[in-house]
Amino acid sequence: MKKLLNAVVLIAIVVGAYFALETFKGKNTEEVKPEIIRPVKTLVLNGNDGYGRWRYYGTLQGGKRVSLSFRVSGTIKSILVENGTKVKKGDLLATLDTRDFQTQLRQAESSQAQAQAQYNDAVANFKRYENLYKQKVVSRAQYDTYKTQVDVTLAALNAAKAQTASVRDSLKDTNLRAPFSGIIADRMVEGFQEITARETIFSLQDISTMEVVFNIPDSDILWLSSSAEKLVSIQAHFDALPGKVFPLKLKEFVVQADPNTNTFPVTAVMPPVNDVALLPGMAASVEVETHNAKNESSSFIVPMTALTDQAESKTNFVWLCKNGAVTRIPVKVGLPQNNGMIEISGKDIHSGEYIVVAGTHLLKEGQKVRLMN
């Protein structure tokens, strides 16, 4: 019996030692997972190194633009032009009712005549007392009184003349004339309407020279203001004139953003065009081509599927394949192309490099990849 008990104890010790050893081995043996190498579809960059093209949208306007208004308030008596009317410098465009102004002019002229008569009397009296003073018939005080009266009446006469001139100018201002030759781009009022001084009546534009005004974001105004000499060309396209391209020349850009759009207006001049009809207000698509210095952005055409955006920073980027792994490269988006393609540019992408064009949302920084093509 004692031998049997010893045998059972020995077996238990051996079995326990075996399981303890296996448990120890399991804790010290790490499971090695094979690294996933993801196959990716790629594209070899082959673009116009050294050049960038960008598209903006603007409006065609006359080279000279002005909002015309009366300098006085009143009732419109007549409107002599319509939208699209060609006018010459000095042409009468609209008139106001002049009855109130004519009444004011008569009153002013009457006041001036009265002031003139008072001044004439004061001068005559002064001359008489001046002679008496020289003969020592009147005192110095009486002489000074009449001399002062001349000064007072002269000041009143000058004020009356100024008032008459002002009313006469107001009467002239009831006629609205064209300050230069051009075309009536817009009319804002109707006949017999009550208007206030400085209220816009017409928009007049000189279309002998045309300009395109377009807006660009703050990220682009920086390079435009500092590197205008890098511009290769600016061209305008109009939906109403498909297939036609109109060269432009940069004129100026505003350095303060529009508070409504947070963009900067840029003005480009269009040379005279004789074979087509261009009118103010036509929508234009503007393409700007720039020449980039060495180590600056290069431009490429890639599928839109190659782009991925980073929501928190609103940045677009592509996945660049290098040394068997991918890395994220920020890019700037340019002109959309046909067949789902788009133009991109960036300082860190170059011709001959590979970028991923499918499944970009599945990748992570530094991930190992295998090129399918």
VOPAGU-2260 file (C-alpha; in pm, 1 decimal, decimal comma):
REM VOPAGU-2260
SITE   aa  ch    i         X         Y         Z
SITE  MET   A    0       0,0       0,0       0,0
SITE  LYS   A    1     280,6     233,2      85,3
SITE  LYS   A    2     450,0     160,1    -248,7
SITE  LEU   A    3     132,3     239,8    -437,2
SITE  LEU   A    4      97,2     575,8    -261,2
SITE  ASN   A    5     456,5     669,0    -342,2
SITE  ALA   A    6     400,4     584,5    -709,5
SITE  VAL   A    7      89,3     806,2    -729,2
SITE  VAL   A    8     276,8    1098,3    -569,3
SITE  LEU   A    9     566,1    1056,1    -812,9
SITE  ILE   A   10     332,8    1055,1   -1113,2
SITE  ALA   A   11     158,4    1371,9    -987,2
SITE  ILE   A   12     491,6    1548,0    -944,8
SITE  VAL   A   13     603,5    1455,8   -1297,9
SITE  VAL   A   14     273,0    1566,0   -1456,7
SITE  GLY   A   15     273,5    1897,3   -1265,3
SITE  ALA   A   16     631,6    1969,7   -1366,6
SITE  TYR   A   17     544,1    1903,2   -1732,9
SITE  PHE   A   18     251,1    2146,7   -1736,4
SITE  ALA   A   19     451,4    2409,4   -1547,5
SITE  LEU   A   20     728,5    2383,1   -1805,2
SITE  GLU   A   21     484,7    2416,7   -2097,5
SITE  THR   A   22     321,2    2719,6   -1936,3
SITE  PHE   A   23     658,8    2885,1   -1888,1
SITE  LYS   A   24     749,5    2822,4   -2253,6
SITE  GLY   A   25     418,6    2971,7   -2370,1
SITE  LYS   A   26     471,3    3292,7   -2173,1
SITE  ASN   A   27     818,7    3346,6   -2311,5
SITE  THR   A   28     743,4    3267,2   -2673,3
SITE  GLU   A   29     613,6    3570,7   -2870,2
SITE  GLU   A   30     389,1    3513,6   -3165,3
SITE  VAL   A   31     558,1    3663,3   -3472,2
SITE  LYS   A   32     304,3    3805,1   -3718,2
SITE  PRO   A   33     422,1    3841,4   -4074,9
SITE  GLU   A   34     426,0    4205,7   -4200,2
SITE  ILE   A   35     157,2    4275,8   -4458,8
SITE  ILE   A   36     292,9    4409,0   -4784,9
SITE  ARG   A   37      -1,3    4570,0   -4961,7
SITE  PRO   A   38     -10,0    4562,7   -5342,0
SITE  VAL   A   39     -84,8    4908,3   -5487,7
SITE  LYS   A   40    -167,0    5046,2   -5828,7
SITE  THR   A   41      68,5    5330,9   -5916,9
SITE  LEU   A   42     137,5    5594,1   -6180,7
SITE  VAL   A   43     473,3    5726,5   -6296,0
SITE  LEU   A   44     476,1    6106,5   -6277,4
SITE  ASN   A   45     552,7    6260,7   -6613,0
SITE  GLY   A   46     458,8    6627,9   -6628,6
SITE  ASN   A   47     556,2    6979,8   -6720,7
SITE  ASP   A   48     835,1    7033,8   -6471,2
SITE  GLY   A   49     892,9    7402,1   -6407,1
SITE  TYR   A   50     544,6    7518,6   -6501,0
SITE  GLY   A   51     217,1    7554,7   -6314,6
SITE  ARG   A   52    -130,3    7633,2   -6446,2
SITE  TRP   A   53    -420,2    7758,8   -6235,3
SITE  ARG   A   54    -778,3    7845,7   -6313,2
SITE  TYR   A   55    -991,4    8124,7   -6169,1
SITE  TYR   A   56   -1328,4    8274,6   -6254,8
SITE  GLY   A   57   -1406,1    8639,8   -6318,6
SITE  THR   A   58   -1612,7    8895,6   -6506,8
SITE  LEU   A   59   -1544,8    9105,0   -6815,3
SITE  GLN   A   60   -1560,9    9479,9   -6754,2
SITE  GLY   A   61   -1487,1    9800,1   -6939,3
SITE  GLY   A   62   -1143,8    9954,1   -6901,5
SITE  LYS   A   63   -1303,7   10263,9   -6745,3
SITE  ARG   A   64   -1599,6   10216,9   -6513,1
SITE  VAL   A   65   -1802,0   10470,4   -6320,5
SITE  SER   A   66   -2132,3   10489,2   -6134,3
SITE  LEU   A   67   -2314,4   10805,2   -6238,5
SITE  SER   A   68   -2537,0   10999,4   -5999,8
SITE  PHE   A   69   -2690,9   11344,3   -5957,3
SITE  ARG   A   70   -2521,6   11576,0   -5712,1
SITE  VAL   A   71   -2861,5   11699,2   -5591,3
SITE  SER   A   72   -3184,4   11535,3   -5478,9
SITE  GLY   A   73   -3505,3   11567,1   -5676,9
SITE  THR   A   74   -3760,4   11405,9   -5907,4
SITE  ILE   A   75   -3643,3   11249,0   -6231,3
SITE  LYS   A   76   -3802,3   11433,1   -6522,9
SITE  SER   A   77   -3657,2   11236,9   -6813,8
SITE  ILE   A   78   -3428,5   10942,6   -6889,2
SITE  LEU   A   79   -3274,1   10973,5   -7233,6
SITE  VAL   A   80   -3073,9   10646,5   -7260,4
SITE  GLU   A   81   -3135,3   10276,2   -7204,8
SITE  ASN   A   82   -2914,3    9980,3   -7119,3
SITE  GLY   A   83   -2665,2    9918,0   -7399,2
SITE  THR   A   84   -2684,9   10272,0   -7537,9
SITE  LYS   A   85   -2352,9   10401,1   -7671,7
SITE  VAL   A   86   -2287,9   10758,4   -7559,8
SITE  LYS   A   87   -2024,5   11023,0   -7622,2
SITE  LYS   A   88   -1857,0   11248,1   -7371,3
SITE  GLY   A   89   -2093,0   11530,5   -7271,7
SITE  ASP   A   90   -2412,8   11360,3   -7390,8
SITE  LEU   A   91   -2720,6   11433,5   -7177,3
SITE  LEU   A   92   -2835,0   11113,9   -7003,7
SITE  ALA   A   93   -3111,1   11221,5   -6763,5
SITE  THR   A   94   -3267,9   11533,5   -6610,6
SITE  LEU   A   95   -3441,5   11632,4   -6286,8
SITE  ASP   A   96   -3745,2   11856,3   -6240,5
SITE  THR   A   97   -3599,8   12208,7   -6215,2
SITE  ARG   A   98   -3896,3   12405,3   -6073,5
SITE  ASP   A   99   -3777,5   12405,8   -5712,1
SITE  PHE   A  100   -3424,8   12500,5   -5818,3
SITE  GLN   A  101   -3549,2   12786,7   -6035,6
SITE  THR   A  102   -3749,0   12921,1   -5741,4
SITE  GLN   A  103   -3442,1   12900,9   -5518,1
SITE  LEU   A  104   -3236,4   13078,1   -5785,3
SITE  ARG   A  105   -3483,8   13367,5   -5809,2
SITE  GLN   A  106   -3480,2   13403,3   -5429,8
SITE  ALA   A  107   -3101,3   13398,5   -5423,5
SITE  GLU   A  108   -3076,9   13657,7   -5701,1
SITE  SER   A  109   -3326,6   13881,4   -5517,2
SITE  SER   A  110   -3123,6   13856,5   -5196,5
SITE  GLN   A  111   -2809,1   13936,6   -5390,6
SITE  ALA   A  112   -2968,1   14243,8   -5547,9
SITE  GLN   A  113   -3079,0   14366,3   -5204,3
SITE  ALA   A  114   -2731,0   14310,9   -5063,6
SITE  GLN   A  115   -2584,5   14497,2   -5359,9
SITE  ALA   A  116   -2812,7   14797,1   -5299,5
SITE  GLN   A  117   -2721,0   14805,9   -4928,8
SITE  TYR   A  118   -2355,3   14792,8   -5015,1
SITE  ASN   A  119   -2391,5   15075,1   -5271,0
SITE  ASP   A  120   -2566,8   15294,9   -5009,0
SITE  ALA   A  121   -2298,4   15218,0   -4752,1
SITE  VAL   A  122   -2023,1   15313,5   -4998,8
SITE  ALA   A  123   -2199,4   15638,9   -5092,9
SITE  ASN   A  124   -2249,5   15735,7   -4726,3
SITE  PHE   A  125   -1890,4   15651,1   -4641,9
SITE  LYS   A  126   -1756,0   15869,8   -4923,4
SITE  ARG   A  127   -1968,2   16165,2   -4805,1
SITE  TYR   A  128   -1856,0   16128,8   -4443,8
SITE  GLU   A  129   -1499,2   16071,0   -4555,4
SITE  ASN   A  130   -1498,8   16418,0   -4717,9
SITE  LEU   A  131   -1663,1   16570,1   -4411,6
SITE  TYR   A  132   -1406,7   16404,7   -4187,4
SITE  LYS   A  133   -1124,4   16547,4   -4396,7
SITE  GLN   A  134   -1287,0   16892,8   -4352,5
SITE  LYS   A  135   -1308,2   16815,7   -3979,3
SITE  VAL   A  136   -1683,5   16861,1   -3984,1
SITE  VAL   A  137   -1759,5   16515,8   -3832,8
SITE  SER   A  138   -1585,5   16321,6   -3562,4
SITE  ARG   A  139   -1358,0   16022,9   -3600,6
SITE  ALA   A  140   -1624,6   15803,0   -3440,4
SITE  GLN   A  141   -1881,1   15891,4   -3707,1
SITE  TYR   A  142   -1623,9   15829,4   -3979,2
SITE  ASP   A  143   -1540,6   15484,0   -3834,7
SITE  THR   A  144   -1910,2   15393,9   -3810,5
SITE  TYR   A  145   -1969,1   15445,1   -4182,2
SITE  LYS   A  146   -1644,8   15272,7   -4272,1
SITE  THR   A  147   -1754,2   14967,9   -4070,0
SITE  GLN   A  148   -2090,3   14976,2   -4246,2
SITE  VAL   A  149   -1911,6   14937,5   -4580,0
SITE  ASP   A  150   -1726,1   14628,6   -4454,6
SITE  VAL   A  151   -2045,0   14470,5   -4315,0
SITE  THR   A  152   -2249,1   14523,9   -4631,8
SITE  LEU   A  153   -1960,2   14398,5   -4849,0
SITE  ALA   A  154   -1946,3   14075,0   -4649,7
SITE  ALA   A  155   -2324,2   14034,3   -4687,2
SITE  LEU   A  156   -2296,3   14095,0   -5061,4
SITE  ASN   A  157   -2022,5   13833,6   -5100,6
SITE  ALA   A  158   -2232,9   13580,3   -4908,2
SITE  ALA   A  159   -2533,0   13653,3   -5130,3
SITE  LYS   A  160   -2321,0   13608,2   -5443,4
SITE  ALA   A  161   -2191,1   13274,8   -5313,4
SITE  GLN   A  162   -2545,5   13158,1   -5241,4
SITE  THR   A  163   -2658,0   13255,6   -5590,6
SITE  ALA   A  164   -2364,1   13073,1   -5746,0
SITE  SER   A  165   -2441,0   12764,0   -5537,3
SITE  VAL   A  166   -2805,8   12756,6   -5642,9
SITE  ARG   A  167   -2707,3   12815,8   -6005,6
SITE  ASP   A  168   -2466,8   12517,5   -5984,3
SITE  SER   A  169   -2745,0   12305,5   -5834,1
SITE  LEU   A  170   -2967,2   12399,3   -6126,7
SITE  LYS   A  171   -2694,1   12286,6   -6367,4
SITE  ASP   A  172   -2660,4   11963,1   -6168,9
SITE  THR   A  173   -3017,3   11868,5   -6262,7
SITE  ASN   A  174   -2864,1   11757,0   -6593,7
SITE  LEU   A  175   -2664,2   11432,1   -6583,1
SITE  ARG   A  176   -2404,9   11405,6   -6859,9
SITE  ALA   A  177   -2156,1   11138,3   -6965,9
SITE  PRO   A  178   -1804,4   11213,9   -6833,0
SITE  PHE   A  179   -1648,8   11002,5   -7112,4
SITE  SER   A  180   -1753,6   10803,3   -7418,1
SITE  GLY   A  181   -1875,5   10452,4   -7351,0
SITE  ILE   A  182   -2178,6   10228,7   -7313,2
SITE  ILE   A  183   -2457,8   10231,3   -7054,4
SITE  ALA   A  184   -2398,1    9900,3   -6878,3
SITE  ASP   A  185   -2690,9    9933,4   -6637,0
SITE  ARG   A  186   -2975,1   10168,1   -6542,6
SITE  MET   A  187   -3093,5   10165,3   -6180,9
SITE  VAL   A  188   -3396,4   10402,3   -6177,4
SITE  GLU   A  189   -3717,5   10482,8   -6361,2
SITE  GLY   A  190   -3871,4   10808,6   -6478,5
SITE  PHE   A  191   -4049,4   11036,8   -6226,3
SITE  GLN   A  192   -3879,6   10856,1   -5939,7
SITE  GLU   A  193   -3767,3   11049,8   -5632,8
SITE  ILE   A  194   -3392,1   11014,6   -5590,6
SITE  THR   A  195   -3136,7   11138,1   -5339,2
SITE  ALA   A  196   -2804,8   11301,9   -5406,3
SITE  ARG   A  197   -2527,5   11051,9   -5490,0
SITE  GLU   A  198   -2777,7   10773,3   -5560,1
SITE  THR   A  199   -2650,1   10565,9   -5854,9
SITE  ILE   A  200   -2851,3   10625,1   -6173,2
SITE  PHE   A  201   -2635,8   10459,0   -6441,9
SITE  SER   A  202   -2330,1   10239,0   -6471,9
SITE  LEU   A  203   -2113,7   10368,8   -6756,7
SITE  GLN   A  204   -1824,0   10168,5   -6900,9
SITE  ASP   A  205   -1568,8   10244,9   -7168,1
SITE  ILE   A  206   -1539,7    9925,2   -7374,2
SITE  SER   A  207   -1273,3   10051,1   -7613,1
SITE  THR   A  208   -1043,1    9864,2   -7374,7
SITE  MET   A  209   -1166,1    9564,5   -7176,3
SITE  GLU   A  210   -1050,7    9414,5   -6847,1
SITE  VAL   A  211   -1116,4    9086,3   -6670,6
SITE  VAL   A  212   -1152,1    9105,9   -6293,3
SITE  PHE   A  213   -1112,1    8771,9   -6114,1
SITE  ASN   A  214   -1066,5    8667,7   -5752,2
SITE  ILE   A  215    -789,9    8448,0   -5614,7
SITE  PRO   A  216    -751,7    8298,7   -5263,6
SITE  ASP   A  217    -503,8    8425,4   -5007,7
SITE  SER   A  218    -275,4    8126,4   -5063,9
SITE  ASP   A  219    -219,0    8239,7   -5423,7
SITE  ILE   A  220    -197,1    8616,6   -5372,9
SITE  LEU   A  221     132,9    8564,7   -5189,6
SITE  TRP   A  222     318,3    8420,0   -5487,3
SITE  LEU   A  223     147,5    8659,2   -5728,9
SITE  SER   A  224     251,2    8967,3   -5530,2
SITE  SER   A  225     608,8    8848,4   -5480,2
SITE  SER   A  226     671,2    8666,5   -5808,5
SITE  ALA   A  227     472,5    8846,1   -6076,8
SITE  GLU   A  228     779,1    8824,7   -6302,4
SITE  LYS   A  229     731,9    8445,8   -6311,8
SITE  LEU   A  230     404,7    8476,1   -6502,6
SITE  VAL   A  231     426,7    8306,6   -6840,5
SITE  SER   A  232      77,5    8387,5   -6965,2
SITE  ILE   A  233    -276,8    8476,8   -6860,7
SITE  GLN   A  234    -561,8    8370,4   -7087,0
SITE  ALA   A  235    -937,8    8414,6   -7076,9
SITE  HIS   A  236   -1207,8    8179,3   -7203,3
SITE  PHE   A  237   -1576,2    8268,8   -7239,0
SITE  ASP   A  238   -1860,7    8017,8   -7234,5
SITE  ALA   A  239   -2038,3    8226,5   -7498,6
SITE  LEU   A  240   -1735,9    8190,3   -7730,1
SITE  PRO   A  241   -1622,6    7826,6   -7706,8
SITE  GLY   A  242   -1286,1    7744,5   -7855,4
SITE  LYS   A  243   -1158,7    8102,3   -7849,7
SITE  VAL   A  244    -868,8    8210,1   -7627,8
SITE  PHE   A  245    -800,0    8572,7   -7538,7
SITE  PRO   A  246    -457,7    8675,1   -7403,2
SITE  LEU   A  247    -452,2    8903,1   -7099,7
SITE  LYS   A  248    -190,9    9124,0   -6934,9
SITE  LEU   A  249    -170,4    9163,9   -6558,8
SITE  LYS   A  250    -263,1    9519,2   -6456,2
SITE  GLU   A  251    -305,1    9523,7   -6079,0
SITE  PHE   A  252    -418,3    9329,5   -5775,5
SITE  VAL   A  253    -579,5    9443,8   -5453,0
SITE  VAL   A  254    -377,8    9378,2   -5137,7
SITE  GLN   A  255    -681,5    9376,8   -4908,0
SITE  ALA   A  256    -919,8    9081,0   -4916,8
SITE  ASP   A  257   -1287,1    9119,5   -4998,9
SITE  PRO   A  258   -1461,4    9082,7   -4659,6
SITE  ASN   A  259   -1748,1    8884,2   -4815,6
SITE  THR   A  260   -1542,6    8625,1   -5006,3
SITE  ASN   A  261   -1200,3    8643,6   -4836,1
SITE  THR   A  262   -1043,9    8658,0   -5182,2
SITE  PHE   A  263    -830,0    8918,1   -5357,1
SITE  PRO   A  264    -953,9    9089,1   -5677,9
SITE  VAL   A  265    -702,8    9083,1   -5964,6
SITE  THR   A  266    -739,4    9292,2   -6281,8
SITE  ALA   A  267    -597,9    9189,5   -6619,8
SITE  VAL   A  268    -619,2    9394,5   -6941,5
SITE  MET   A  269    -747,2    9244,8   -7268,9
SITE  PRO   A  270    -607,4    9383,4   -7596,8
SITE  PRO   A  271    -868,2    9521,2   -7842,7
SITE  VAL   A  272   -1074,7    9251,5   -8014,7
SITE  ASN   A  273   -1250,6    9330,9   -8341,2
SITE  ASP   A  274   -1381,2    8999,9   -8473,6
SITE  VAL   A  275   -1615,9    8910,8   -8183,9
SITE  ALA   A  276   -1864,6    9098,3   -7968,8
SITE  LEU   A  277   -1763,5    9121,4   -7603,5
SITE  LEU   A  278   -1986,5    9295,2   -7351,1
SITE  PRO   A  279   -1942,5    9394,9   -6986,4
SITE  GLY   A  280   -2066,5    9135,4   -6741,2
SITE  MET   A  281   -1972,0    8827,9   -6944,7
SITE  ALA   A  282   -1841,2    8542,3   -6727,3
SITE  ALA   A  283   -1478,3    8449,4   -6791,5
SITE  SER   A  284   -1258,3    8154,6   -6702,6
SITE  VAL   A  285    -900,6    8271,3   -6647,1
SITE  GLU   A  286    -598,3    8041,2   -6679,5
SITE  VAL   A  287    -273,1    8159,0   -6525,5
SITE  GLU   A  288      51,3    7986,8   -6625,6
SITE  THR   A  289     361,0    8044,7   -6416,6
SITE  HIS   A  290     724,7    7951,2   -6455,5
SITE  ASN   A  291     863,9    7806,1   -6136,2
SITE  ALA   A  292    1224,5    7843,7   -6033,0
SITE  LYS   A  293    1442,8    7543,4   -5952,1
SITE  ASN   A  294    1326,0    7340,1   -5649,4
SITE  GLU   A  295     981,7    7498,6   -5665,7
SITE  SER   A  296     655,0    7324,8   -5754,1
SITE  SER   A  297     625,1    7107,2   -6064,6
SITE  SER   A  298     291,6    7032,9   -6230,3
SITE  PHE   A  299     151,2    6689,8   -6323,6
SITE  ILE   A  300    -174,7    6542,6   -6452,6
SITE  VAL   A  301    -297,0    6252,4   -6236,1
SITE  PRO   A  302    -624,2    6065,1   -6171,6
SITE  MET   A  303    -849,2    6227,2   -5910,8
SITE  THR   A  304    -838,6    5896,1   -5720,4
SITE  ALA   A  305    -474,3    5969,6   -5634,0
SITE  LEU   A  306    -580,9    6260,1   -5409,9
SITE  THR   A  307    -656,4    6223,6   -5042,1
SITE  ASP   A  308    -747,8    6510,5   -4814,6
SITE  GLN   A  309    -663,9    6572,8   -4451,3
SITE  ALA   A  310    -982,3    6712,3   -4297,5
SITE  GLU   A  311    -825,0    6884,0   -3997,5
SITE  SER   A  312    -583,9    7088,8   -4208,4
SITE  LYS   A  313    -784,3    7098,5   -4535,1
SITE  THR   A  314    -470,8    6982,0   -4716,8
SITE  ASN   A  315    -462,5    6758,7   -5025,4
SITE  PHE   A  316    -186,1    6501,2   -5055,9
SITE  VAL   A  317     -74,4    6195,8   -5255,4
SITE  TRP   A  318     100,3    5876,3   -5147,2
SITE  LEU   A  319     454,8    5860,1   -5289,6
SITE  CYS   A  320     617,1    5516,2   -5328,5
SITE  LYS   A  321     981,2    5515,8   -5230,5
SITE  ASN   A  322    1212,5    5233,2   -5120,2
SITE  GLY   A  323     925,5    4985,2   -5097,5
SITE  ALA   A  324     710,5    5203,9   -4868,4
SITE  VAL   A  325     467,4    5494,2   -4899,0
SITE  THR   A  326     493,8    5842,8   -4758,1
SITE  ARG   A  327     235,8    6120,5   -4763,9
SITE  ILE   A  328     326,6    6428,2   -4974,5
SITE  PRO   A  329     118,9    6751,5   -4966,5
SITE  VAL   A  330      20,0    6890,1   -5306,9
SITE  LYS   A  331    -171,7    7182,9   -5450,0
SITE  VAL   A  332    -469,9    7113,8   -5672,8
SITE  GLY   A  333    -485,4    7294,2   -6007,5
SITE  LEU   A  334    -702,4    7262,9   -6317,6
SITE  PRO   A  335    -951,2    6974,9   -6352,7
SITE  GLN   A  336    -897,5    6782,0   -6676,2
SITE  ASN   A  337   -1102,0    6546,1   -6891,4
SITE  ASN   A  338   -1167,8    6179,7   -6807,7
SITE  GLY   A  339   -1142,1    6218,0   -6430,9
SITE  MET   A  340    -792,1    6366,4   -6432,8
SITE  ILE   A  341    -668,6    6671,1   -6241,2
SITE  GLU   A  342    -357,5    6888,1   -6229,0
SITE  ILE   A  343    -144,6    6884,4   -5913,5
SITE  SER   A  344     182,6    7045,2   -5813,4
SITE  GLY   A  345     421,3    7027,6   -5522,4
SITE  LYS   A  346     781,1    7091,3   -5423,0
SITE  ASP   A  347     836,9    6730,9   -5317,0
SITE  ILE   A  348     713,7    6544,5   -5625,5
SITE  HIS   A  349     916,5    6504,0   -5943,5
SITE  SER   A  350     906,4    6334,6   -6281,2
SITE  GLY   A  351     986,7    5962,0   -6271,8
SITE  GLU   A  352     847,9    5905,5   -5921,9
SITE  TYR   A  353     559,0    5668,8   -5845,8
SITE  ILE   A  354     236,8    5767,5   -5671,9
SITE  VAL   A  355     -53,6    5547,1   -5563,1
SITE  VAL   A  356    -370,6    5598,8   -5770,0
SITE  ALA   A  357    -613,9    5349,0   -5610,0
SITE  GLY   A  358    -704,5    5248,5   -5255,3
SITE  THR   A  359    -528,7    5548,4   -5104,2
SITE  HIS   A  360    -765,8    5553,6   -4803,8
SITE  LEU   A  361    -629,8    5213,6   -4692,5
SITE  LEU   A  362    -269,1    5327,7   -4659,0
SITE  LYS   A  363     -75,8    5459,6   -4362,2
SITE  GLU   A  364     255,8    5641,2   -4329,7
SITE  GLY   A  365     558,4    5413,5   -4384,9
SITE  GLN   A  366     352,3    5112,4   -4489,5
SITE  LYS   A  367     532,0    4850,7   -4701,5
SITE  VAL   A  368     386,5    4816,0   -5049,8
SITE  ARG   A  369     437,0    4619,7   -5367,8
SITE  LEU   A  370     385,6    4786,5   -5705,6
SITE  MET   A  371     125,3    4602,8   -5911,0
SITE  ASN   A  372     230,1    4767,6   -6235,7
